[in-house]
Amino acid sequence: MTPRVPTSVLLLRLAAPLQSWGDRSSPLNRRETRPEPTKSGVVGLLAAAAGRSRYAPLDDLTGLALGIRIDQPGSILRDYHTVSDYRGQPLLSAAVTAKGSQKPTSPAKRTHITQRFYLQDAVFLAAVEGPQELIATLEHAVRHPAFPLALGRRSCAPSQPLALGQRSGSLEGVLREEPWQAARAVRRRWGRANGDAPHVRLPATLDDPAGEEVRDDVPLSFAPAGRAFTTRRTRHTYLEVPTGLTPDPHRPGNTGGHDPFALLGW
């Protein structure tokens, strides 16, 4: 009997003024965002942190189990653009010639409309489960990234350190036990409205071979000319999560000490 490989769970706090988690179906002139991080986005972030090229194999990363907890859903922002050539010339199309040069639009088009959608002020807790050795390597990479990290698109830089560290236990169990990661002002408003209840109910999506939803967001290749994806099954659930509004004496770093941003409501 083959011995079971010890596993660990890496927690990532995905927070930024803007995030955008697109999928393969978005046309060039309308880039939408999913309401939560995609597996391709999280795998891409880990690959960038580890310094992998776009042509590197992804089997070890796509084999990791992923869970996403929505701690602060944020809201949708639409970025509307009109594009034209400053010289007054017709725009080029997305099609290319055999030599790799862009073809002109036919019929000639001088103005192009594009729309980009973002999640603003959202916070997610991503849990990535896999072999302990690989998870330890990825945690080090996220803390010391080889390439700049982004939450979906290159323009969406994370606003806080990403890695919260490794945890033991199941994917769902870890997401259930980790305190609420929403902004301080959001948690305080919730606490005033709910009498500082010790737990909050948060939605989560987990990788599950028997799950009810099929998502087409598992990357097979990030090569610019050969991007390819396959599917995964997921399961939706709700988790009772500690709010963190009351200091937990058993959790290091949560002692209720001086907070220099308290007066700002953060």
DODOVEX-392376 format. One record per residue: residue in one letter; y, x, z of N, C-alpha, C in turn. Coordinates in nm, 2 decimals. Layout:
N
[r "A",[Y,X,Z],[Y,X,Z],[Y,X,Z]];
...
***
This chain:
266
[r "M",[-0.12,0.08,0.00],[0.00,0.00,0.00],[0.13,0.09,0.00]];
[r "T",[0.22,0.06,-0.09],[0.34,0.14,-0.10],[0.43,0.10,0.02]];
[r "P",[0.48,0.20,0.09],[0.57,0.17,0.21],[0.70,0.11,0.16]];
[r "R",[0.75,0.02,0.24],[0.88,-0.04,0.20],[1.00,0.05,0.22]];
[r "V",[1.08,0.06,0.12],[1.20,0.15,0.12],[1.30,0.09,0.22]];
[r "P",[1.35,0.17,0.32],[1.45,0.12,0.41],[1.58,0.08,0.33]];
[r "T",[1.64,-0.03,0.37],[1.76,-0.08,0.30],[1.88,-0.09,0.39]];
[r "S",[1.99,-0.09,0.33],[2.12,-0.10,0.41],[2.21,-0.19,0.33]];
[r "V",[2.32,-0.24,0.40],[2.42,-0.33,0.33],[2.55,-0.26,0.34]];
[r "L",[2.62,-0.24,0.23],[2.76,-0.19,0.23],[2.85,-0.31,0.22]];
[r "L",[2.95,-0.31,0.31],[3.05,-0.42,0.30],[3.18,-0.36,0.24]];
[r "L",[3.24,-0.44,0.15],[3.36,-0.41,0.08],[3.46,-0.53,0.10]];
[r "R",[3.58,-0.49,0.14],[3.68,-0.59,0.16],[3.77,-0.59,0.03]];
[r "L",[3.76,-0.69,-0.05],[3.83,-0.70,-0.18],[3.96,-0.78,-0.16]];
[r "A",[4.07,-0.71,-0.14],[4.20,-0.78,-0.12],[4.31,-0.71,-0.19]];
[r "A",[4.40,-0.78,-0.25],[4.51,-0.73,-0.33],[4.61,-0.84,-0.37]];
[r "P",[4.73,-0.81,-0.40],[4.82,-0.91,-0.44],[4.77,-0.98,-0.57]];
[r "L",[4.70,-0.91,-0.66],[4.64,-0.97,-0.78],[4.50,-0.92,-0.80]];
[r "Q",[4.41,-1.01,-0.83],[4.28,-0.97,-0.87],[4.25,-1.06,-1.00]];
[r "S",[4.15,-1.01,-1.08],[4.11,-1.08,-1.20],[3.97,-1.05,-1.23]];
[r "W",[3.88,-1.14,-1.22],[3.74,-1.12,-1.24],[3.69,-1.20,-1.37]];
[r "G",[3.71,-1.14,-1.48],[3.67,-1.21,-1.61],[3.53,-1.21,-1.64]];
[r "D",[3.48,-1.29,-1.73],[3.35,-1.28,-1.78],[3.35,-1.26,-1.93]];
[r "R",[3.23,-1.25,-1.99],[3.21,-1.20,-2.13],[3.26,-1.31,-2.23]];
[r "S",[3.29,-1.43,-2.18],[3.32,-1.54,-2.27],[3.47,-1.55,-2.30]];
[r "S",[3.55,-1.47,-2.24],[3.70,-1.48,-2.26],[3.74,-1.43,-2.39]];
[r "P",[3.81,-1.51,-2.47],[3.86,-1.46,-2.60],[3.98,-1.36,-2.57]];
[r "L",[4.02,-1.29,-2.67],[4.12,-1.18,-2.66],[4.25,-1.24,-2.62]];
[r "N",[4.29,-1.36,-2.67],[4.42,-1.41,-2.64],[4.43,-1.49,-2.51]];
[r "R",[4.31,-1.51,-2.44],[4.31,-1.59,-2.32],[4.21,-1.53,-2.22]];
[r "R",[4.26,-1.45,-2.13],[4.17,-1.38,-2.04],[4.17,-1.46,-1.90]];
[r "E",[4.07,-1.53,-1.88],[4.07,-1.61,-1.75],[4.00,-1.53,-1.64]];
[r "T",[4.00,-1.58,-1.52],[3.94,-1.52,-1.41],[3.85,-1.62,-1.34]];
[r "R",[3.73,-1.57,-1.29],[3.64,-1.65,-1.21],[3.71,-1.66,-1.07]];
[r "P",[3.67,-1.77,-1.00],[3.73,-1.79,-0.86],[3.68,-1.69,-0.76]];
[r "E",[3.59,-1.60,-0.79],[3.54,-1.50,-0.70],[3.49,-1.38,-0.78]];
[r "P",[3.47,-1.26,-0.72],[3.43,-1.14,-0.80],[3.29,-1.16,-0.87]];
[r "T",[3.28,-1.10,-0.98],[3.16,-1.11,-1.06],[3.08,-0.98,-1.03]];
[r "K",[2.95,-0.99,-1.06],[2.86,-0.87,-1.04],[2.90,-0.76,-1.13]];
[r "S",[2.94,-0.79,-1.25],[2.99,-0.68,-1.35],[3.11,-0.61,-1.29]];
[r "G",[3.20,-0.69,-1.23],[3.32,-0.63,-1.17],[3.29,-0.54,-1.05]];
[r "V",[3.20,-0.58,-0.96],[3.16,-0.50,-0.85],[3.08,-0.38,-0.89]];
[r "V",[2.99,-0.39,-0.99],[2.92,-0.28,-1.04],[3.01,-0.18,-1.11]];
[r "G",[3.11,-0.23,-1.18],[3.21,-0.14,-1.25],[3.29,-0.06,-1.14]];
[r "L",[3.33,-0.13,-1.03],[3.40,-0.06,-0.93],[3.32,0.05,-0.87]];
[r "L",[3.19,0.02,-0.84],[3.10,0.12,-0.78],[3.08,0.24,-0.88]];
[r "A",[3.06,0.21,-1.01],[3.04,0.31,-1.11],[3.16,0.40,-1.12]];
[r "A",[3.28,0.34,-1.12],[3.40,0.42,-1.12],[3.42,0.51,-1.00]];
[r "A",[3.39,0.46,-0.88],[3.40,0.54,-0.76],[3.31,0.66,-0.77]];
[r "A",[3.19,0.64,-0.83],[3.09,0.74,-0.83],[3.11,0.84,-0.95]];
[r "G",[3.22,0.81,-1.03],[3.25,0.90,-1.14],[3.16,0.89,-1.26]];
[r "R",[3.10,0.78,-1.28],[3.01,0.76,-1.40],[3.09,0.72,-1.52]];
[r "S",[3.04,0.77,-1.63],[3.10,0.74,-1.76],[3.06,0.60,-1.80]];
[r "R",[3.13,0.55,-1.90],[3.10,0.41,-1.95],[2.97,0.41,-2.02]];
[r "Y",[2.91,0.53,-2.05],[2.78,0.53,-2.12],[2.67,0.56,-2.03]];
[r "A",[2.69,0.58,-1.90],[2.59,0.61,-1.80],[2.50,0.49,-1.78]];
[r "P",[2.37,0.51,-1.75],[2.28,0.40,-1.71],[2.33,0.33,-1.59]];
[r "L",[2.30,0.20,-1.58],[2.34,0.12,-1.47],[2.23,0.06,-1.39]];
[r "D",[2.10,0.09,-1.42],[1.99,0.03,-1.36],[1.99,0.03,-1.21]];
[r "D",[2.02,0.14,-1.15],[2.02,0.14,-1.00],[2.13,0.06,-0.94]];
[r "L",[2.24,0.04,-1.01],[2.35,-0.04,-0.95],[2.33,-0.19,-0.98]];
[r "T",[2.28,-0.22,-1.10],[2.25,-0.37,-1.12],[2.14,-0.42,-1.04]];
[r "G",[2.05,-0.33,-0.99],[1.94,-0.37,-0.91],[1.97,-0.40,-0.77]];
[r "L",[2.10,-0.37,-0.73],[2.14,-0.40,-0.59],[2.17,-0.55,-0.58]];
[r "A",[2.13,-0.60,-0.46],[2.16,-0.74,-0.43],[2.31,-0.76,-0.39]];
[r "L",[2.37,-0.87,-0.44],[2.51,-0.89,-0.41],[2.53,-1.02,-0.34]];
[r "G",[2.62,-1.02,-0.24],[2.67,-1.14,-0.18],[2.82,-1.14,-0.17]];
[r "I",[2.88,-1.25,-0.20],[3.03,-1.27,-0.20],[3.07,-1.38,-0.10]];
[r "R",[3.15,-1.34,0.00],[3.20,-1.45,0.09],[3.35,-1.46,0.06]];
[r "I",[3.39,-1.59,0.04],[3.53,-1.62,0.01],[3.61,-1.64,0.14]];
[r "D",[3.68,-1.54,0.18],[3.75,-1.54,0.31],[3.89,-1.60,0.29]];
[r "Q",[3.95,-1.58,0.17],[4.08,-1.64,0.14],[4.09,-1.66,-0.01]];
[r "P",[4.08,-1.79,-0.05],[4.06,-1.81,-0.20],[4.18,-1.78,-0.28]];
[r "G",[4.30,-1.77,-0.23],[4.41,-1.74,-0.31],[4.45,-1.86,-0.40]];
[r "S",[4.53,-1.83,-0.50],[4.57,-1.93,-0.60],[4.58,-1.87,-0.74]];
[r "I",[4.58,-1.95,-0.84],[4.58,-1.90,-0.98],[4.72,-1.87,-1.03]];
[r "L",[4.74,-1.76,-1.09],[4.87,-1.72,-1.15],[4.84,-1.70,-1.30]];
[r "R",[4.93,-1.76,-1.38],[4.92,-1.74,-1.53],[5.03,-1.65,-1.58]];
[r "D",[4.99,-1.55,-1.65],[5.09,-1.46,-1.71],[5.09,-1.48,-1.86]];
[r "Y",[5.21,-1.53,-1.90],[5.22,-1.58,-2.04],[5.30,-1.47,-2.12]];
[r "H",[5.25,-1.43,-2.24],[5.31,-1.33,-2.32],[5.33,-1.37,-2.46]];
[r "T",[5.43,-1.33,-2.53],[5.45,-1.33,-2.67],[5.46,-1.19,-2.72]];
[r "V",[5.38,-1.15,-2.82],[5.37,-1.02,-2.87],[5.42,-1.01,-3.02]];
[r "S",[5.51,-0.91,-3.05],[5.55,-0.89,-3.19],[5.58,-0.74,-3.21]];
[r "D",[5.58,-0.70,-3.33],[5.61,-0.56,-3.37],[5.76,-0.54,-3.37]];
[r "Y",[5.81,-0.44,-3.30],[5.95,-0.42,-3.29],[6.01,-0.38,-3.42]];
[r "R",[5.93,-0.34,-3.52],[5.98,-0.31,-3.65],[5.98,-0.42,-3.75]];
[r "G",[5.93,-0.54,-3.70],[5.93,-0.66,-3.78],[5.81,-0.67,-3.87]];
[r "Q",[5.72,-0.58,-3.86],[5.60,-0.58,-3.94],[5.49,-0.68,-3.89]];
[r "P",[5.41,-0.72,-3.98],[5.30,-0.81,-3.94],[5.21,-0.75,-3.84]];
[r "L",[5.15,-0.82,-3.75],[5.06,-0.77,-3.65],[4.93,-0.73,-3.70]];
[r "L",[4.86,-0.64,-3.63],[4.72,-0.60,-3.67],[4.63,-0.70,-3.60]];
[r "S",[4.51,-0.71,-3.66],[4.40,-0.80,-3.60],[4.31,-0.72,-3.52]];
[r "A",[4.22,-0.79,-3.45],[4.12,-0.72,-3.37],[4.01,-0.66,-3.45]];
[r "A",[3.99,-0.70,-3.57],[3.89,-0.65,-3.66],[3.93,-0.50,-3.71]];
[r "V",[3.82,-0.42,-3.73],[3.85,-0.29,-3.78],[3.77,-0.26,-3.91]];
[r "T",[3.82,-0.16,-3.98],[3.76,-0.12,-4.10],[3.64,-0.03,-4.07]];
[r "A",[3.57,0.01,-4.17],[3.45,0.10,-4.16],[3.50,0.24,-4.10]];
[r "K",[3.62,0.27,-4.12],[3.67,0.40,-4.07],[3.73,0.39,-3.93]];
[r "G",[3.73,0.26,-3.87],[3.78,0.24,-3.74],[3.92,0.20,-3.73]];
[r "S",[3.99,0.18,-3.84],[4.13,0.14,-3.84],[4.14,-0.01,-3.83]];
[r "Q",[4.24,-0.06,-3.75],[4.26,-0.20,-3.74],[4.31,-0.26,-3.87]];
[r "K",[4.25,-0.38,-3.90],[4.29,-0.45,-4.02],[4.41,-0.54,-4.00]];
[r "P",[4.50,-0.56,-4.10],[4.61,-0.64,-4.08],[4.57,-0.79,-4.07]];
[r "T",[4.65,-0.87,-4.00],[4.62,-1.01,-3.99],[4.63,-1.08,-4.13]];
[r "S",[4.54,-1.17,-4.15],[4.54,-1.25,-4.28],[4.52,-1.39,-4.26]];
[r "P",[4.62,-1.48,-4.29],[4.75,-1.45,-4.34],[4.83,-1.37,-4.23]];
[r "A",[4.94,-1.31,-4.28],[5.02,-1.22,-4.20],[5.07,-1.30,-4.08]];
[r "K",[5.06,-1.24,-3.96],[5.11,-1.30,-3.84],[5.21,-1.21,-3.77]];
[r "R",[5.32,-1.26,-3.73],[5.43,-1.18,-3.68],[5.45,-1.20,-3.53]];
[r "T",[5.39,-1.31,-3.47],[5.40,-1.33,-3.33],[5.26,-1.38,-3.28]];
[r "H",[5.23,-1.32,-3.17],[5.10,-1.35,-3.11],[5.12,-1.39,-2.96]];
[r "I",[5.05,-1.50,-2.92],[5.06,-1.55,-2.78],[4.94,-1.51,-2.71]];
[r "T",[4.95,-1.45,-2.59],[4.84,-1.42,-2.50],[4.87,-1.47,-2.36]];
[r "Q",[4.76,-1.50,-2.30],[4.77,-1.55,-2.16],[4.66,-1.48,-2.07]];
[r "R",[4.71,-1.43,-1.96],[4.62,-1.36,-1.86],[4.63,-1.44,-1.73]];
[r "F",[4.51,-1.46,-1.67],[4.51,-1.54,-1.54],[4.46,-1.44,-1.43]];
[r "Y",[4.52,-1.46,-1.32],[4.49,-1.38,-1.20],[4.47,-1.47,-1.08]];
[r "L",[4.40,-1.41,-0.98],[4.40,-1.47,-0.84],[4.50,-1.39,-0.76]];
[r "Q",[4.59,-1.47,-0.70],[4.69,-1.40,-0.62],[4.67,-1.43,-0.47]];
[r "D",[4.68,-1.32,-0.39],[4.67,-1.33,-0.24],[4.53,-1.38,-0.20]];
[r "A",[4.43,-1.33,-0.27],[4.29,-1.37,-0.24],[4.22,-1.25,-0.16]];
[r "V",[4.13,-1.29,-0.08],[4.05,-1.19,0.00],[3.90,-1.23,0.00]];
[r "F",[3.82,-1.13,-0.04],[3.67,-1.16,-0.05],[3.60,-1.05,0.03]];
[r "L",[3.49,-1.08,0.08],[3.40,-0.99,0.15],[3.28,-0.97,0.06]];
[r "A",[3.26,-0.86,0.00],[3.14,-0.83,-0.08],[3.04,-0.75,-0.01]];
[r "A",[2.91,-0.80,-0.01],[2.80,-0.72,0.06],[2.70,-0.68,-0.05]];
[r "V",[2.68,-0.55,-0.05],[2.59,-0.49,-0.15],[2.47,-0.43,-0.08]];
[r "E",[2.35,-0.48,-0.11],[2.23,-0.44,-0.04],[2.14,-0.36,-0.13]];
[r "G",[2.09,-0.25,-0.08],[2.00,-0.16,-0.16],[1.94,-0.05,-0.07]];
[r "P",[1.87,0.05,-0.13],[1.81,0.16,-0.06],[1.91,0.23,0.02]];
[r "Q",[1.88,0.27,0.14],[1.97,0.34,0.23],[2.04,0.46,0.17]];
[r "E",[1.96,0.54,0.10],[2.02,0.66,0.04],[2.12,0.63,-0.06]];
[r "L",[2.09,0.54,-0.15],[2.19,0.50,-0.25],[2.31,0.43,-0.19]];
[r "I",[2.29,0.35,-0.09],[2.41,0.28,-0.03],[2.50,0.38,0.04]];
[r "A",[2.44,0.48,0.11],[2.52,0.59,0.17],[2.60,0.67,0.07]];
[r "T",[2.54,0.69,-0.05],[2.61,0.76,-0.16],[2.72,0.68,-0.21]];
[r "L",[2.70,0.55,-0.22],[2.81,0.46,-0.28],[2.92,0.45,-0.18]];
[r "E",[2.89,0.44,-0.05],[2.99,0.43,0.05],[3.08,0.55,0.05]];
[r "H",[3.02,0.67,0.04],[3.10,0.80,0.03],[3.19,0.79,-0.10]];
[r "A",[3.13,0.74,-0.21],[3.20,0.74,-0.33],[3.32,0.65,-0.32]];
[r "V",[3.31,0.53,-0.26],[3.42,0.43,-0.25],[3.53,0.49,-0.16]];
[r "R",[3.49,0.57,-0.06],[3.59,0.63,0.03],[3.66,0.75,-0.04]];
[r "H",[3.59,0.81,-0.13],[3.64,0.93,-0.21],[3.62,0.91,-0.36]];
[r "P",[3.69,0.81,-0.42],[3.66,0.77,-0.56],[3.69,0.88,-0.66]];
[r "A",[3.60,0.89,-0.76],[3.63,0.99,-0.87],[3.74,0.94,-0.96]];
[r "F",[3.74,0.80,-0.98],[3.84,0.74,-1.07],[3.91,0.64,-0.99]];
[r "P",[4.04,0.60,-1.03],[4.11,0.50,-0.96],[4.03,0.36,-0.96]];
[r "L",[4.03,0.29,-0.85],[3.95,0.17,-0.84],[4.05,0.05,-0.86]];
[r "A",[3.99,-0.06,-0.91],[4.06,-0.18,-0.94],[3.98,-0.30,-0.91]];
[r "L",[4.04,-0.41,-0.88],[3.97,-0.53,-0.86],[3.97,-0.62,-0.98]];
[r "G",[3.88,-0.59,-1.07],[3.87,-0.66,-1.20],[3.93,-0.59,-1.31]];
[r "R",[4.07,-0.58,-1.31],[4.14,-0.52,-1.42],[4.21,-0.39,-1.36]];
[r "R",[4.25,-0.30,-1.45],[4.30,-0.18,-1.41],[4.44,-0.19,-1.33]];
[r "S",[4.51,-0.30,-1.37],[4.64,-0.32,-1.30],[4.63,-0.38,-1.16]];
[r "C",[4.51,-0.42,-1.12],[4.49,-0.48,-0.99],[4.43,-0.39,-0.89]];
[r "A",[4.52,-0.31,-0.83],[4.48,-0.21,-0.74],[4.46,-0.27,-0.60]];
[r "P",[4.36,-0.23,-0.53],[4.34,-0.29,-0.39],[4.45,-0.25,-0.30]];
[r "S",[4.48,-0.34,-0.21],[4.59,-0.32,-0.12],[4.55,-0.25,0.01]];
[r "Q",[4.42,-0.25,0.04],[4.38,-0.19,0.17],[4.25,-0.11,0.14]];
[r "P",[4.21,-0.02,0.23],[4.08,0.05,0.21],[3.97,-0.05,0.19]];
[r "L",[3.88,-0.02,0.09],[3.78,-0.11,0.05],[3.66,-0.11,0.14]];
[r "A",[3.61,0.01,0.18],[3.48,0.02,0.25],[3.50,-0.02,0.40]];
[r "L",[3.42,-0.12,0.45],[3.41,-0.15,0.59],[3.30,-0.08,0.66]];
[r "G",[3.21,-0.01,0.58],[3.10,0.06,0.64],[2.97,-0.01,0.61]];
[r "Q",[2.86,0.05,0.66],[2.72,0.00,0.64],[2.68,-0.09,0.75]];
[r "R",[2.59,-0.18,0.72],[2.54,-0.27,0.83],[2.39,-0.28,0.80]];
[r "S",[2.31,-0.31,0.91],[2.17,-0.34,0.89],[2.15,-0.49,0.90]];
[r "G",[2.04,-0.53,0.84],[2.00,-0.67,0.84],[2.00,-0.73,0.70]];
[r "S",[1.98,-0.86,0.69],[1.97,-0.92,0.56],[2.11,-0.94,0.50]];
[r "L",[2.12,-0.97,0.37],[2.25,-0.99,0.31],[2.32,-1.11,0.37]];
[r "E",[2.25,-1.22,0.38],[2.32,-1.34,0.44],[2.35,-1.32,0.59]];
[r "G",[2.27,-1.25,0.66],[2.29,-1.23,0.80],[2.42,-1.14,0.82]];
[r "V",[2.43,-1.04,0.74],[2.55,-0.95,0.76],[2.68,-1.03,0.72]];
[r "L",[2.67,-1.11,0.62],[2.79,-1.19,0.58],[2.82,-1.29,0.69]];
[r "R",[2.72,-1.34,0.76],[2.74,-1.44,0.86],[2.80,-1.37,0.99]];
[r "E",[2.77,-1.25,1.02],[2.81,-1.18,1.14],[2.95,-1.11,1.13]];
[r "E",[2.99,-1.07,1.01],[3.11,-1.00,1.00],[3.23,-1.09,1.02]];
[r "P",[3.33,-1.05,1.11],[3.45,-1.13,1.13],[3.53,-1.17,1.01]];
[r "W",[3.60,-1.28,1.01],[3.68,-1.33,0.91],[3.78,-1.22,0.87]];
[r "Q",[3.80,-1.20,0.73],[3.88,-1.10,0.68],[4.01,-1.15,0.62]];
[r "A",[4.04,-1.28,0.64],[4.17,-1.33,0.58],[4.29,-1.26,0.64]];
[r "A",[4.40,-1.28,0.58],[4.53,-1.22,0.63],[4.56,-1.27,0.77]];
[r "R",[4.62,-1.19,0.85],[4.64,-1.23,0.99],[4.72,-1.36,1.00]];
[r "A",[4.82,-1.37,0.92],[4.90,-1.50,0.92],[4.82,-1.62,0.89]];
[r "V",[4.72,-1.61,0.79],[4.63,-1.72,0.76],[4.54,-1.75,0.88]];
[r "R",[4.49,-1.65,0.94],[4.40,-1.68,1.05],[4.48,-1.74,1.17]];
[r "R",[4.60,-1.70,1.19],[4.68,-1.75,1.30],[4.71,-1.90,1.28]];
[r "R",[4.75,-1.93,1.15],[4.78,-2.07,1.12],[4.65,-2.16,1.14]];
[r "W",[4.54,-2.11,1.10],[4.41,-2.18,1.11],[4.38,-2.20,1.26]];
[r "G",[4.41,-2.09,1.34],[4.38,-2.10,1.48],[4.47,-2.20,1.55]];
[r "R",[4.59,-2.21,1.52],[4.68,-2.31,1.58],[4.64,-2.45,1.54]];
[r "A",[4.59,-2.47,1.42],[4.55,-2.60,1.38],[4.41,-2.64,1.43]];
[r "N",[4.33,-2.54,1.47],[4.19,-2.57,1.51],[4.16,-2.53,1.66]];
[r "G",[4.27,-2.51,1.74],[4.25,-2.48,1.88],[4.18,-2.34,1.90]];
[r "D",[4.21,-2.24,1.81],[4.14,-2.11,1.83],[3.99,-2.12,1.84]];
[r "A",[3.93,-2.20,1.76],[3.79,-2.21,1.75],[3.73,-2.08,1.72]];
[r "P",[3.61,-2.05,1.78],[3.55,-1.91,1.76],[3.49,-1.89,1.63]];
[r "H",[3.46,-1.99,1.55],[3.40,-1.97,1.42],[3.47,-2.06,1.31]];
[r "V",[3.47,-2.01,1.19],[3.52,-2.08,1.07],[3.41,-2.09,0.97]];
[r "R",[3.41,-2.19,0.89],[3.31,-2.22,0.79],[3.36,-2.17,0.66]];
[r "L",[3.29,-2.07,0.60],[3.33,-2.01,0.47],[3.23,-2.02,0.36]];
[r "P",[3.27,-2.04,0.24],[3.17,-2.05,0.13],[3.12,-1.91,0.09]];
[r "A",[3.00,-1.90,0.04],[2.95,-1.77,0.00],[2.85,-1.79,-0.12]];
[r "T",[2.84,-1.69,-0.20],[2.74,-1.69,-0.31],[2.65,-1.57,-0.30]];
[r "L",[2.52,-1.59,-0.31],[2.42,-1.48,-0.29],[2.33,-1.47,-0.40]];
[r "D",[2.29,-1.35,-0.44],[2.19,-1.33,-0.54],[2.06,-1.39,-0.48]];
[r "D",[1.99,-1.47,-0.56],[1.87,-1.53,-0.52],[1.78,-1.57,-0.64]];
[r "P",[1.66,-1.51,-0.66],[1.58,-1.53,-0.77],[1.54,-1.68,-0.79]];
[r "A",[1.55,-1.76,-0.68],[1.52,-1.90,-0.69],[1.65,-1.99,-0.68]];
[r "G",[1.76,-1.92,-0.71],[1.89,-1.99,-0.70],[1.91,-2.10,-0.81]];
[r "E",[2.00,-2.19,-0.78],[2.02,-2.30,-0.88],[2.12,-2.27,-0.99]];
[r "E",[2.20,-2.16,-0.98],[2.29,-2.13,-1.08],[2.26,-2.00,-1.15]];
[r "V",[2.28,-2.00,-1.29],[2.25,-1.88,-1.37],[2.39,-1.83,-1.41]];
[r "R",[2.41,-1.70,-1.38],[2.54,-1.64,-1.42],[2.51,-1.52,-1.52]];
[r "D",[2.59,-1.51,-1.62],[2.58,-1.42,-1.72],[2.67,-1.30,-1.70]];
[r "D",[2.66,-1.23,-1.59],[2.76,-1.13,-1.55],[2.69,-1.00,-1.50]];
[r "V",[2.57,-0.97,-1.54],[2.50,-0.85,-1.50],[2.51,-0.75,-1.61]];
[r "P",[2.59,-0.64,-1.60],[2.61,-0.55,-1.71],[2.49,-0.46,-1.74]];
[r "L",[2.46,-0.45,-1.87],[2.36,-0.36,-1.92],[2.42,-0.23,-1.97]];
[r "S",[2.55,-0.24,-2.02],[2.62,-0.13,-2.06],[2.77,-0.16,-2.06]];
[r "F",[2.85,-0.05,-2.02],[2.99,-0.06,-2.03],[3.05,0.01,-2.15]];
[r "A",[2.96,0.06,-2.24],[3.01,0.13,-2.36],[3.11,0.05,-2.44]];
[r "P",[3.23,0.10,-2.47],[3.33,0.02,-2.54],[3.28,-0.05,-2.66]];
[r "A",[3.19,0.01,-2.74],[3.15,-0.05,-2.86],[3.01,-0.12,-2.85]];
[r "G",[2.96,-0.12,-2.73],[2.83,-0.19,-2.71],[2.81,-0.25,-2.57]];
[r "R",[2.92,-0.32,-2.53],[2.91,-0.39,-2.40],[2.80,-0.50,-2.41]];
[r "A",[2.71,-0.50,-2.31],[2.60,-0.60,-2.31],[2.58,-0.65,-2.16]];
[r "F",[2.54,-0.77,-2.15],[2.51,-0.84,-2.02],[2.38,-0.91,-2.02]];
[r "T",[2.33,-0.93,-1.90],[2.22,-1.02,-1.89],[2.25,-1.12,-1.77]];
[r "T",[2.15,-1.20,-1.73],[2.18,-1.31,-1.64],[2.12,-1.27,-1.50]];
[r "R",[2.16,-1.35,-1.40],[2.11,-1.35,-1.27],[2.11,-1.49,-1.21]];
[r "R",[2.03,-1.51,-1.11],[2.04,-1.64,-1.04],[2.11,-1.63,-0.91]];
[r "T",[2.19,-1.73,-0.87],[2.26,-1.72,-0.74],[2.24,-1.85,-0.67]];
[r "R",[2.27,-1.84,-0.54],[2.26,-1.96,-0.45],[2.40,-1.97,-0.37]];
[r "H",[2.45,-2.09,-0.36],[2.57,-2.12,-0.29],[2.54,-2.17,-0.15]];
[r "T",[2.62,-2.13,-0.05],[2.59,-2.17,0.09],[2.72,-2.16,0.16]];
[r "Y",[2.72,-2.21,0.29],[2.84,-2.20,0.38],[2.79,-2.13,0.50]];
[r "L",[2.88,-2.04,0.55],[2.84,-1.96,0.67],[2.94,-1.98,0.78]];
[r "E",[2.89,-1.99,0.90],[2.97,-2.00,1.02],[3.00,-1.85,1.07]];
[r "V",[3.13,-1.82,1.05],[3.17,-1.68,1.07],[3.27,-1.66,1.19]];
[r "P",[3.25,-1.56,1.27],[3.35,-1.53,1.38],[3.49,-1.52,1.32]];
[r "T",[3.59,-1.59,1.39],[3.72,-1.59,1.34],[3.79,-1.46,1.37]];
[r "G",[3.75,-1.39,1.48],[3.82,-1.27,1.52],[3.95,-1.29,1.59]];
[r "L",[3.98,-1.42,1.62],[4.11,-1.45,1.69],[4.11,-1.41,1.83]];
[r "T",[3.99,-1.41,1.89],[3.97,-1.36,2.03],[3.90,-1.22,2.03]];
[r "P",[3.96,-1.12,2.09],[3.90,-0.99,2.08],[3.76,-0.99,2.13]];
[r "D",[3.68,-0.91,2.06],[3.53,-0.90,2.10],[3.51,-0.77,2.17]];
[r "P",[3.49,-0.76,2.30],[3.47,-0.64,2.36],[3.35,-0.55,2.32]];
[r "H",[3.26,-0.62,2.24],[3.14,-0.55,2.20],[3.16,-0.49,2.06]];
[r "R",[3.28,-0.52,2.00],[3.30,-0.46,1.86],[3.41,-0.35,1.87]];
[r "P",[3.37,-0.23,1.83],[3.47,-0.12,1.84],[3.59,-0.15,1.75]];
[r "G",[3.71,-0.11,1.80],[3.83,-0.12,1.72],[3.89,-0.26,1.73]];
[r "N",[3.83,-0.35,1.81],[3.88,-0.49,1.82],[3.91,-0.52,1.97]];
[r "T",[4.00,-0.44,2.03],[4.03,-0.44,2.17],[4.15,-0.52,2.21]];
[r "G",[4.23,-0.57,2.11],[4.35,-0.65,2.14],[4.46,-0.56,2.17]];
[r "G",[4.46,-0.43,2.13],[4.57,-0.34,2.16],[4.70,-0.36,2.08]];
[r "H",[4.79,-0.27,2.09],[4.92,-0.28,2.02],[4.90,-0.29,1.87]];
[r "D",[4.97,-0.39,1.81],[4.97,-0.41,1.67],[5.11,-0.40,1.61]];
[r "P",[5.14,-0.29,1.54],[5.28,-0.27,1.50],[5.33,-0.37,1.40]];
[r "F",[5.24,-0.45,1.33],[5.28,-0.55,1.24],[5.28,-0.69,1.29]];
[r "A",[5.25,-0.71,1.42],[5.24,-0.84,1.48],[5.37,-0.92,1.46]];
[r "L",[5.49,-0.86,1.48],[5.61,-0.94,1.46],[5.64,-0.98,1.32]];
[r "L",[5.57,-0.92,1.22],[5.59,-0.96,1.09],[5.50,-1.08,1.05]];
[r "G",[5.40,-1.11,1.14],[5.31,-1.22,1.11],[5.20,-1.18,1.02]];
[r "W",[5.17,-1.05,1.00],[5.06,-1.01,0.91],[4.93,-1.02,0.98]];
***
